[in-house]
Amino acid sequence: MENCFIESFNGRFRDECLNENWFINLEKAKEIIELWREDYNTARPHSSLNNLTPSEFVEQHRLKHKT
């Protein structure tokens, strides 16, 4: 295990997206994966980010470091 964050993400992605969906073709796979990615980054809080979503964390960081 090289990077525990990547390993955790890979496991979550596999369990929640890849194992839960049947991909008929590449276009459908891209669509389903993009929907999962959007949900993961905008709607779901992450404990490693003080229970903020990644998009909230980025916005908070920008506001703190605005010059």
ABEGO torsion letter per residue (X at the ends): XABAAAAAAAAAAAAAAAAABBBABAAAAAAAAAAAAAAAAAABBBAAAGGBBAAAAAAAAAAAABX
